[in-house]
């Protein structure tokens, strides 16, 4: 007779979400720091700094998508999310 396997009440079949790597976290911190410096030190208006930040994010999505060979569906979804009008 086979021995019963213990069952954990906290395990499930869904995978855990992927965490950021060190390089990704550094890029995010640098972009936010540069944006804050542009607003505080240079005196750039906040809407212009936010546009710069959005442009940097869109560029990062495109570069990462092209380097990792992401499917066109994934790139199309990311582009439509960035280019959608604000709610």
QUIGI-V656148 format. One record per helix or strand of 3 or more residues. SS is the DSSP state (2 for helix, 1 for strand). FROM is the first residue (numbers start at 1). TO is the last residue. If there is no record, write none. Layout:
BEGIN
<<SS FROM TO> <SS FROM TO>>
END
This chain:
BEGIN
<<2 22 42> <2 46 68> <2 72 83>>
END
